Amino acid sequence: MKRTPIAMIVASAFALTAVFSFAADTPATDSSPSMTEKIKELPEKAKDMMKSKFSKADKDHDGTLDKEEAKALPQVLANFDAIDTDKDGTVSADEVKAYGQFAKRDKDTDGTLDKDEAKGWTPVSKNFDAIDTDKDGTVSLVEVNTYMMAHGSPSAKNK
């Protein structure tokens, strides 16, 4: 299952958008926080920005995007079927977030993560064996989202 050139582009787009947004907010003079502090702020800014864009696209305010609403987020629309792991015709913010995390870590672009690729994604690496329901030594995005919806993310449960 090789779909990850697009997945890598989506993950990169999320990261670049956050970086450019951050850069636009940073003054040219350096009376601001240190570079280390600025770098620590990046993940939070990226999360806030994605949440804001997702919320704006969610016209019916049900916490999910259908394909029509996803048109406002072209990178989500382009990967909609891959992101919609429960195949209910909508994507939640948690599914979008998991897809971005998954794509960023799937180094060999085979559509699965082995234990080494899952390192650094704490909820997945910590629960890898439980998530790997087919016991093939890898986890798919479907396995990750299924586990997270059952055990983790409160907003995924509300979907």
Secondary structure per residue as TSV (DSSP state, phi and psi in degrees):
chain	resnum	aa	ss	phi	psi
A	1	M	-	360.0	92.9
A	2	K	-	-108.6	99.3
A	3	R	-	-126.8	12.1
A	4	T	H	-89.9	-10.0
A	5	P	H	-56.0	-40.6
A	6	I	H	-69.0	-40.9
A	7	A	H	-61.9	-40.5
A	8	M	H	-65.6	-37.4
A	9	I	H	-64.1	-42.4
A	10	V	H	-62.8	-47.5
A	11	A	H	-61.1	-42.1
A	12	S	H	-64.8	-39.8
A	13	A	H	-62.7	-42.6
A	14	F	H	-59.9	-46.1
A	15	A	H	-65.6	-46.0
A	16	L	H	-64.5	-39.5
A	17	T	H	-59.4	-43.0
A	18	A	H	-64.1	-43.3
A	19	V	H	-63.6	-46.9
A	20	F	H	-66.0	-37.0
A	21	S	H	-63.6	-43.8
A	22	F	H	-63.2	-44.9
A	23	A	H	-61.2	-37.3
A	24	A	H	-67.4	-28.0
A	25	D	H	-87.9	-6.6
A	26	T	S	-93.7	125.0
A	27	P	-	-70.1	156.8
A	28	A	S	-72.7	-31.8
A	29	T	S	-82.7	155.0
A	30	D	S	-107.2	59.6
A	31	S	-	-100.2	9.4
A	32	S	S	-93.4	179.8
A	33	P	-	-57.0	160.9
A	34	S	-	-63.4	162.2
A	35	M	H	-59.8	-38.3
A	36	T	H	-60.1	-44.2
A	37	E	H	-64.2	-38.7
A	38	K	H	-63.9	-42.4
A	39	I	H	-64.7	-38.6
A	40	K	H	-63.5	-28.5
A	41	E	H	-75.5	-21.7
A	42	L	H	-55.1	-51.4
A	43	P	H	-59.5	-39.0
A	44	E	H	-66.8	-42.1
A	45	K	H	-62.5	-42.2
A	46	A	H	-62.5	-43.4
A	47	K	H	-61.9	-47.3
A	48	D	H	-61.8	-42.1
A	49	M	H	-65.6	-44.9
A	50	M	H	-64.9	-41.1
A	51	K	H	-61.2	-42.0
A	52	S	H	-64.7	-46.1
A	53	K	H	-63.9	-41.0
A	54	F	H	-62.5	-46.4
A	55	S	H	-60.9	-41.5
A	56	K	H	-65.2	-36.5
A	57	A	H	-73.5	-26.3
A	58	D	-	-78.5	78.2
A	59	K	T	-62.9	-33.6
A	60	D	T	-93.0	3.0
A	61	H	-	54.4	39.4
A	62	D	S	-98.7	4.1
A	63	G	S	85.3	4.5
A	64	T	E	-137.2	163.9
A	65	L	E	-116.5	132.0
A	66	D	-	-90.4	-179.7
A	67	K	H	-63.0	-33.6
A	68	E	H	-65.5	-47.1
A	69	E	H	-66.5	-34.3
A	70	A	H	-66.6	-13.9
A	71	K	T	-59.6	-24.4
A	72	A	T	-73.2	-15.3
A	73	L	S	-125.5	84.0
A	74	P	H	-53.1	-36.1
A	75	Q	H	-69.0	-29.8
A	76	V	H	-74.4	-45.6
A	77	L	H	-58.9	-42.7
A	78	A	H	-62.2	-26.1
A	79	N	T	-118.7	21.1
A	80	F	H	-53.2	-49.8
A	81	D	H	-64.7	-35.4
A	82	A	H	-71.5	-37.5
A	83	I	H	-70.4	-37.6
A	84	D	-	-77.3	73.9
A	85	T	T	-70.4	-24.5
A	86	D	T	-90.8	0.9
A	87	K	-	53.6	41.6
A	88	D	S	-98.4	4.7
A	89	G	S	85.9	3.6
A	90	T	-	-135.7	160.4
A	91	V	E	-123.0	136.0
A	92	S	E	-91.9	166.2
A	93	A	H	-60.5	-35.9
A	94	D	H	-66.1	-38.3
A	95	E	H	-65.9	-40.9
A	96	V	H	-64.2	-45.6
A	97	K	H	-61.7	-45.8
A	98	A	H	-63.1	-38.6
A	99	Y	H	-62.4	-44.1
A	100	G	H	-62.9	-44.0
A	101	Q	H	-63.3	-43.7
A	102	F	H	-64.2	-48.5
A	103	A	H	-62.1	-38.1
A	104	K	H	-63.5	-31.6
A	105	R	H	-95.9	-17.5
A	106	D	-	-76.9	74.6
A	107	K	T	-61.0	-36.8
A	108	D	T	-91.0	5.4
A	109	T	-	49.4	41.2
A	110	D	S	-98.8	3.2
A	111	G	S	83.5	6.9
A	112	T	E	-138.1	162.5
A	113	L	E	-116.1	131.8
A	114	D	-	-89.9	178.2
A	115	K	H	-60.1	-35.8
A	116	D	H	-67.4	-43.3
A	117	E	H	-66.3	-30.9
A	118	A	H	-77.0	-13.5
A	119	K	T	-57.9	140.1
A	120	G	T	93.2	-15.8
A	121	W	-	-105.2	83.0
A	122	T	H	-49.3	-49.1
A	123	P	H	-61.4	-30.2
A	124	V	H	-83.0	-48.0
A	125	S	H	-64.4	-38.4
A	126	K	H	-66.7	-32.7
A	127	N	T	-114.0	21.5
A	128	F	H	-50.5	-50.5
A	129	D	H	-64.2	-35.4
A	130	A	H	-71.2	-35.5
A	131	I	H	-70.9	-35.4
A	132	D	-	-74.5	74.7
A	133	T	T	-67.8	-28.7
A	134	D	T	-90.1	1.2
A	135	K	-	53.5	41.4
A	136	D	S	-98.6	5.0
A	137	G	S	84.8	3.1
A	138	T	-	-136.3	161.4
A	139	V	E	-121.4	139.4
A	140	S	E	-95.9	167.3
A	141	L	H	-61.7	-36.9
A	142	V	H	-61.9	-45.5
A	143	E	H	-62.0	-42.2
A	144	V	H	-62.0	-51.0
A	145	N	H	-65.3	-38.6
A	146	T	H	-60.7	-45.4
A	147	Y	H	-63.9	-46.9
A	148	M	H	-62.4	-39.1
A	149	M	H	-67.5	-34.8
A	150	A	H	-80.8	-31.9
A	151	H	H	-123.2	-15.5
A	152	G	S	-120.3	-87.8
A	153	S	-	-70.1	119.2
A	154	P	H	-60.8	-38.1
A	155	S	H	-71.8	-26.3
A	156	A	H	-68.4	-35.2
A	157	K	H	-68.1	-27.2
A	158	N	T	-78.7	-7.4
A	159	K	-	-61.2	360.0
